[in-house]
Amino acid sequence: MQLPFEVVAELKRLEETLLRPEVRRSREKMSVLLADDFVEYGRSGRIYDKAAILDTTNNPFDGQLSLHGFSAKALAPSVVLVNYSSLLRRAVGNESHSLRSSIWSRTEKGWKLVFHQGTPFTPAKE
């Protein structure tokens, strides 16, 4: 099933929104974006639910995240899998890379993030 450009653009915008520190540190903003049954397999190997993610909104965030290589694929009429890689540049100068996958579901209240996984990786040297 081919996704309309507008849907792909909206989901990319939502993923980019989740990378912004002012959103990641806002319990209200995160609560709107995450489904009640949200689950994340973090790059650390830990498993988080919505409550655990919301509890992290007070934690300091010392870096800048960017998104690269975004793609989206419909799994059902209102369910989409997105994939991309992210780069975290920390204030102290080091970087880390992750492969990211998310499942979004369209609800009456808009798109909700149902599942997310981050897997650390080292980019290939060119």
C-alpha positions as CSV (number, residue, x, y, z in Angstrom):
1,M,0.0,0.0,0.0
2,Q,1.5,3.3,-1.1
3,L,1.3,6.1,1.4
4,P,0.3,9.6,0.3
5,F,3.2,12.1,0.5
6,E,1.3,14.1,3.0
7,V,1.1,11.2,5.4
8,V,4.8,10.4,5.1
9,A,5.6,14.1,5.6
10,E,3.4,14.3,8.7
11,L,5.0,11.2,10.3
12,K,8.5,12.5,9.6
13,R,7.5,15.8,11.2
14,L,6.2,13.9,14.3
15,E,9.4,11.9,14.6
16,E,11.4,15.1,14.3
17,T,9.2,16.7,17.0
18,L,10.1,13.8,19.3
19,L,13.8,14.5,18.8
20,R,13.5,18.1,20.1
21,P,14.6,18.7,23.7
22,E,11.7,21.0,24.4
23,V,9.3,18.2,23.5
24,R,11.3,15.3,25.1
25,R,11.3,17.3,28.4
26,S,7.6,18.1,28.3
27,R,5.3,15.6,30.0
28,E,2.3,17.2,28.4
29,K,3.7,17.2,24.8
30,M,5.0,13.6,25.1
31,S,1.7,12.4,26.6
32,V,-0.2,13.7,23.6
33,L,2.1,11.9,21.1
34,L,2.3,8.5,22.9
35,A,-0.4,5.9,22.8
36,D,-1.6,4.7,26.2
37,D,-0.2,1.2,25.5
38,F,3.1,2.6,24.1
39,V,6.2,0.4,24.4
40,E,9.8,1.2,23.7
41,Y,12.8,-1.0,23.4
42,G,15.5,1.6,24.1
43,R,19.0,1.7,22.6
44,S,20.2,0.8,26.2
45,G,18.3,-2.5,26.0
46,R,15.7,-1.3,28.6
47,I,12.0,-1.6,28.0
48,Y,9.8,1.4,28.7
49,D,6.1,2.0,28.8
50,K,4.3,5.3,28.5
51,A,4.5,6.0,32.3
52,A,8.3,5.3,32.3
53,I,8.9,7.6,29.4
54,L,6.8,10.4,31.0
55,D,8.9,10.0,34.2
56,T,12.0,10.8,32.2
57,T,10.8,14.2,31.1
58,N,12.5,15.9,34.1
59,N,15.9,14.4,33.2
60,P,18.5,16.7,31.8
61,F,19.2,16.4,28.0
62,D,22.7,17.4,26.9
63,G,22.7,16.9,23.2
64,Q,21.1,17.4,19.8
65,L,19.4,14.7,17.9
66,S,19.0,14.6,14.1
67,L,17.1,12.2,11.8
68,H,18.5,10.7,8.6
69,G,17.2,8.3,5.9
70,F,13.5,8.4,6.8
71,S,11.1,5.9,5.2
72,A,7.5,4.8,5.9
73,K,5.5,1.8,5.0
74,A,1.8,1.1,5.6
75,L,1.1,-2.0,7.6
76,A,-2.7,-1.5,7.6
77,P,-5.0,1.4,6.6
78,S,-4.3,3.3,9.8
79,V,-1.0,1.8,11.0
80,V,2.5,2.8,9.6
81,L,6.0,1.6,10.3
82,V,8.7,4.2,10.0
83,N,12.4,3.7,9.9
84,Y,15.4,6.0,10.1
85,S,18.7,6.5,11.7
86,S,19.5,9.1,14.3
87,L,22.6,10.9,15.4
88,L,23.0,12.2,18.9
89,R,25.7,14.9,19.3
90,R,26.3,15.4,23.0
91,A,27.5,18.8,24.4
92,V,30.7,17.1,25.6
93,G,31.6,16.4,22.0
94,N,31.0,12.7,21.5
95,E,28.4,11.2,19.1
96,S,26.2,8.0,19.0
97,H,24.2,6.6,16.2
98,S,21.0,4.5,16.4
99,L,18.8,2.7,13.9
100,R,15.2,3.6,14.8
101,S,11.8,2.0,14.1
102,S,8.4,3.3,15.1
103,I,4.9,2.1,14.7
104,W,2.3,4.9,14.5
105,S,-1.5,4.4,14.6
106,R,-4.0,7.0,13.3
107,T,-6.7,7.6,15.9
108,E,-9.6,10.0,16.3
109,K,-7.2,12.2,18.2
110,G,-4.5,12.1,15.5
111,W,-1.4,10.0,15.1
112,K,-0.2,8.1,18.2
113,L,3.2,6.4,18.7
114,V,2.5,2.8,19.7
115,F,6.0,1.3,19.5
116,H,9.5,2.5,19.2
117,Q,12.9,0.7,19.1
118,G,16.4,2.2,19.0
119,T,19.4,0.0,18.2
120,P,22.9,1.4,18.5
121,F,25.2,1.0,15.5
122,T,28.5,2.2,14.2
123,P,28.4,3.7,10.7
124,A,30.6,2.1,8.1
125,K,33.8,4.0,7.3
126,E,33.9,5.3,3.7
